[in-house]
Amino acid sequence: MRHSRAAAGAAAAAAQASSGAMPTPTLDDLRRHAVARSLFAPTTLPRAIMKLGFVQADPIRAPARAQDLTLRHRVRDYRAGDLERRYPKLAVEEDFFVNYGFVPRELHALMHPRQARRAWTKARWRQAHEVQAFVRERGVVHPREVDAAFAHGKTTNWFGGTSNASTQLLDGMHYRGLLRVARREGGVRLYAAHDAHEREACDPAAALDALIDVAVAKYAPLPAPTLSRFVMWLGAAAAPQWLDHRRAALARAKARLPSAEVDGLRWFWPAGENPASRRHAVPDAVRLLAPFDPVVWDRQRFEAFWGWAYRFEAYTPAAKRQLGYYALPLLWRDRVVGWANASVTEGRLVVQPGYLGGRAPREAGFRAALDDELQRFARFLGLAD
């Protein structure tokens, strides 16, 4: 994630374009490329996080959290909760990127010092510095300790309800780099003092180019509208201090990244990759993916690749759900052929699959591959003998 990556990418893209060696990929090529490059051979937890660049987090556990469901396919012998258990010793931070999640510290540094779009008053900054001094003195604190010490009262939260004002202040301090998440207890963030807000600012163009490259490397190949949305989101959430630099950054990305028009839509991918390569083979395997797994995260790409609309329905009223509360896309080879809702009942994994057209694939090997995946899932949850 060095700032020179963008320049190297531009040079590689130009070399590819001038050589004319790369054939135009088909949609099938792009789909195989997406699956093969994202579901890389399982490795260590630190290496997987570095390779992904960002792991989206979600608090819902059904039957495991999204970050664990994502990592189980990419980390050897991964078990639910391993990221939270090992987090204090990893070179990783919880932070906003295109969404909230876990990022390598090198990426975290590119986004700070962060200037939030909502400016704080001088009084609010005084509160923040008082709390930071309190946290620094104690090392690591639970939000209830801050609330007890400062009695900030109640405030209206983003959902229209009420929450402790201290919680909202801590969230704002974390976002601005005055605090970091030291670890979690029962899912609750425990904070330590941090000084990311005092760092020397990065060069906006170089930093934005590097941030875009991380997003592209994780979600490629991606359609042009998604690339545009990523740049807008990065400027809004990850680095709002550079809002005015987004359009120029998008233009640079489109100029340096390899691309091709396929079925009327332009697609982009990292320099040095060839979506049409025969190396992108996918195994005869079934995988139950998290709703936010990079393979299925982009809903526009999902519909282009697989011809149907997947929807995350956890916040949809039960009577209106079509797939289920936390339906996991069911990938067979390089095709998402259905979905499954998984739960644990009396210590056993219970999976309720659904399929396009109402029936499971009839290809040889599917049933055995599904059984293998369910056994892996049970081990991941700690249910297997």
N, C-alpha and C positions, 0 to 999 in steps of 0.2 A: 504493500500500500504506500510505497514511496511516491513522492510527487512526480518523479520521472516516469511513472507508469503510463501516464496519459501520453507523453511524448513518444515513448516506445511503442505504444499502441497505435498511434497515428502513423508512425513510420512503417510498422508491420502491415497495417491496413493498406497503405499506399503501395507497398511492395506487392501485396497480393493482387490488388486491382490492376497494376501495371503488367503483372506476369500473365494474367488471364488463365492461370492454372486451375483455379477453383471453379468447379461446375456449379451451376445454379441449383440449390437444393429443392427438393419437392416438399410438400407438406408432410409426407411420411418420413422423409429425412429429418426434418425439423423436430418431429415428435420423438423419433428414436434418439436424436441428439439430446433433447431435453431430458429424457428419462435416464439415459446412460450417463450423462455428465453430472447430473444431480445425485443419482443413487450410486455414488462411487464406492469402491471397495471399503468395507468397514476398517476404521483406523482407531487411534487413541482419541480420547475426548478433546484434549487441547488441539490436536491436529484437525479434527473434524470441525471445531468451531472456527479455526483459522481458515479452513477451506471453504466453509459456508460464508464466512464473513459476518454473519448476523443470524441469530436464532430467535425467532419471534416467540414471545411468551404469552400465555393466556392462563387465567386463574382457574378455569373450569377443569375439573378432573372427571373424565368420563371415558374410560375408567382411569386414565392418566392425563396429565397436563400436556398441552400441545408441544411444549419444548421437549418433553421426554419422548412423545410419540414421533417427533421429527428425528431426534438423535438416535433412537433405537435402531434405525436402518443404517446408520453411518458410523456407529461406534461399536467396536467389538465387545461382546458380553455386557452390553449396556442394560441397566436395570432402572426402573422408574424411580425418580428422585435422585439419581446419581449427580446430576448437574447441581442441584441445590446442596447436596451433601459435600461436594468437592469444590464448590464455588469459592470459599474463602482462600483456597490455595491456588486458584487458577488466575492467569493473567487476563482476566475478563471483567467487564463492568456491566451492570444493568444501566441501560440508557435508551433514549429514543433514537431510532434510525428512520426507516420508512414506517415502522411501528415501534412499540415498546418491546424490548427484549434484551438479549445478551450480545455484547460486542467485544472483540479483542481490544485491548487498551490502546493499540496503535490507531484503530479507527476512532475510539473515544476521543483521543487527543485531537484528531482533525476537526471535531465538532465544537471544540471549546477554545477560548472563552465564548460561551453562547449568550447572545443577547435575546431574551425572550420578547415576543411581539407585544406582550402586555407589560408595560413599564411599571416598576414598583415606585412607590413614594419614598421619600427620605425616612419617614416613620417606619415603613415596612422594612427597609434595609436595616434600620437600627434593630428591629426585632430579629431579623435574620442573623445579624452579627452576634447578638446576645445569645441566640440559640446555638450558633456555631461554636462560640466560646464554651458554652455549657457542654456540648457534645465532645469538643476537643479535650476538655478536662477529664471526662469520664471514659473516653476511648471509643466505646460502642454503646449506643442507647436504643431502647425500645421507645416507640412513639408515646406510650403512656407515661414514661418518665418525663418527657418534655411537657406533656399536657399537665402533669401534676406540678411541675416546677414553675410553669409560666401561666397556667390558667387562662389561655387565650379565648376560651369560650366556644360557642358554636357558630357555624356559618352555613350558608347554602352551598351545596355541592353541585357538580355538573349535572346530576340527575334530578335536581329540583328538591331533593331532601336535605336533611341537615347532617353535618358531620363535625368533628372537632376541628376548630380553627387551626390547632397545632398540626393536624394531619395535612391540611391544605398548605400550610407554611412549609412543612417538611418536603412535600411534593415539589413546591416551587424552588426550594433551596437545592434539592437534588437535581432538578432540571437545569438550574443555572450553574451547577458545578460547585456549590458550597458544601455539599455533602455527597457521599457515595454510599451505596448499599454494601455493608460489610458482610452480612449474611442474612438468612431468613430463619425465623422460628415459627413453625406452624403456618407458613405462607406469609407471615408478617415481615416487612422489611425492617431490619435493624441498621442504624446509620452510624457512620464515622465521619469525622471532619475531612473535607477535601478542599483543594485550592485550585481547581481547574479554572475558576473564574479569574484568576490572577495570571494565567499563562500569557505569553506573548501570542498575539493573533497570527494565524496562518495567512498565507497569501490566498485570497478568496478564489481566484481562478484555479490554482493548483489543487487546493483542498476540495473544491466542488468536483473537479475532474476525477480526483481519487475516490470521492464518495460515490459518484455515479458509476465508476468502474466496479466498485464493490457490489452495488446493486445489480448491475448487468451480469457480473460473474456469478451471482447467486441464482438469478431468475432467467438467464438466457436459455435458448433464443427467445426474444420477446418482441411483440409487435410494436410498431411505432407509437400508437397511442399510449401503451403502457410505459414506454421510455419517457414520454412527455410527462405522464403522471408522476413517475418516480422523481424526475427533476423538480417538479412543483412541490411534491411532498418533502423532499430533502430540504428545500428552501423554506418550507413552512414549519417543519417539526425538528429536523436534525440540526439545521443551521439557519435559523430565521434572520440572523444578522446579515445574511447575504441574499435576501429576497430579491434585491435589484439586479443580482448577477445571474439569475436563473435562465433567462432567455439566451444569453450569450453562452452559458454552460451547455444548454441543450443543443445549440448550433454546433459547438465544438464536438460534442458527443456524436452527433449525426455525421459529422465530417470525418472523424477518426475511426469509428467503429465499422467493421465489415458489415455489409447488409445485402439483402436481395429482396426483390419483390416476388412474392409467391401467392398465387391465387388472388391478386389484387390488393395485397397487404404487404407493406414493407416490414421486414424482420431484421433485428440486430443481434449480434453476438460478440464475444470478446475477440480481440485480435489474436491470431495464431491458431484459431479453431476452424475446423472444416465440417459443417453440419452434414455434408454429403459423404463423408468418409465412411467406408465400410467397417471401420473399427468400432462404430457405435452399436455394438450388439447388445441386446437385452436378453437376460436369462429367462427360462421357462419358470418364472416365479410369480407368486401372488404376494402382494403387499397391501396391508391396510394402512393408509396414509392419514396423517393429521389433516384437519381442514385447512391448516395454514402451511402445510408442507410446500416447499418451493416447486415441486412438480405440479401441484394443482392450485397454487395460490392465486394466480392471475386468471380470473373468471373469463375474460375475453379469450385468452389463449386456450383455456380449458374447452370452450365451446368450439373453437377452430380445430383443435386436435381430435376431439371425441364426439362432437356433434350433438351434445345435450347439455343442459344447464344444471350445474351443481349449485346448491344454495346451502349456506350455513344457517341452520334454523333454531339454534339454541335460544334466541331471543324472539322467535316467532311464537305466537299463541299456539298452544298444543293442537287445537282443533284445525289450525291452518297448515300444520306441517305435512309435507309430502314425503320427506326422506327420514325424518326423525330428529330428536333433540340434538344429537352430536354424531351425525352420520359420517363415517370414515370412508372416503373414496376407496374403492376396491380396484387395485391395479393388477391386471393379468398381462404379463409380458410388457408391451408398451401401450396397452389399451385399458382405459378405465371403463370397466364393464358393469359397474354397479356400485353399491355402497353397503356398509354394515354398521349396525349399532351394537356396541359392546358394553357389557357390564359384568360385575362380579357378584354372584349370588351364592351364598353359603360356601365361600372359598373356591368357587369354580367360575371359570370364564364362560360367559354366555354371549354368543354372537348371533345376531339376527340379520342375515344378509338380504339384500334386495338386488335385483338384476334388471338391466334394460331388457324390455320385451317380456319380462316376467319369468325367465328361466336362466339357469346358469350356463356358461359356455360348455359346449359339448366336445371341445378338443381334448385329445388324449393328454393326460397329465394334469388337467386343471384340478380335479378333485384331490389328487395327491399333493399338488402344490398348495392348495388351500389348507389342507390338514397340516402341512409343514408350517405354514404361516401362523396358524392358530396355536401350534405348539411353541413357536418362537414368542408369540404374544404372551402366552401363559408364563413362560420363563421370565420374560421382561417384567411381568407384574409380580413375580415371586410366588407364583401358584404351582409351578411344576415341581415334581419330586427331584 
